[in-house]
Amino acid sequence: MTAMAGAERVFSLLDTPPAWSDPPDAVKLEHLRGEVEFRHVHFGYDRHRLVLQDINLHVAPGQTVALVGHTGSGKSSIVNLIAKFYLPTAGQLLVDGHDICGLDSHSLHRSMGIVLQQNFLFQGTIAENIRVGRPSATDFEIAAALRKLDCWEMFAALPDGLYTQVGERGASLSAGQRQLVCFARALIADPRILILDEATSSIDTRTEARLQAALAVLLEGRTSFVVAHRLSTIRHADLVVVLDHGKIIERGRHDQLVALRGSYSQMYQRFAA
């Protein structure tokens, strides 16, 4: 009876119609270039309480954009819109010149990779967890991805190599190893747009150096949006966007914003050391 009561709540949630769906004539993107543009975008999880206000931002294909700001400034809301988890309340969000509201969600997500602070690893082998990014990937391709991230030796040294069981939620791996598995999962999918949301914040400083090298490989040639509290992780971004209460208050390269002696400079001096 307890299980039935729980199942009723689960199926009630599954049966809830979505707040929005793709239009019948949704555009399927076959070859995503990775250009992203916000035009006067406003957004609120509740339409009467906006968390983003008049966001204007143009990102060229292949650029790395760092989103910086205090908790609640709107960083995660921006990446949620790019991933089309939500739609703008007002304004336009364009991907390769197409309004995201009219894009086929499946084709967009197929060309997108997301690495979060806490990524889920499934019960199974390391290879199976990496293959989530591209189910057709061979062991050779998985090994090539790990070599490109310069971490092949780390996993090859495990008792069963790629066939080592990771345990539920990756219990048998260290935090750094779990994150490298997720980097490899994203790399093997070869996304054109990459979102990293606090991807290194739970890693100790020693492990972070190795992850930073792998991260540079992962970002190369992709349009990337990096959300990070550790400002040391975003010094080489093409553009740093500083948010405060849902508005862009500063933008520029790291050295430009430090020289400006504004909000970013104050955050950098406080947290980067």
Secondary structure as UniProt FT lines:
FT   HELIX           2..14
FT   TURN            24..25
FT   STRAND          36..43
FT   TURN            47..48
FT   STRAND          52..59
FT   TURN            61..62
FT   STRAND          64..68
FT   TURN            71..72
FT   HELIX           75..82
FT   TURN            83..84
FT   STRAND          90..95
FT   TURN            96..97
FT   STRAND          98..99
FT   HELIX           100..102
FT   HELIX           105..110
FT   STRAND          112..116
FT   HELIX           126..130
FT   HELIX           131..133
FT   TURN            135..136
FT   HELIX           139..148
FT   TURN            149..150
FT   HELIX           152..156
FT   TURN            159..160
FT   HELIX           161..163
FT   HELIX           168..170
FT   TURN            171..172
FT   HELIX           175..189
FT   STRAND          193..197
FT   TURN            199..202
FT   HELIX           205..219
FT   TURN            220..221
FT   STRAND          223..227
FT   HELIX           231..234
FT   TURN            235..236
FT   STRAND          239..244
FT   TURN            245..246
FT   STRAND          247..252
FT   HELIX           254..260
FT   HELIX           263..271
//
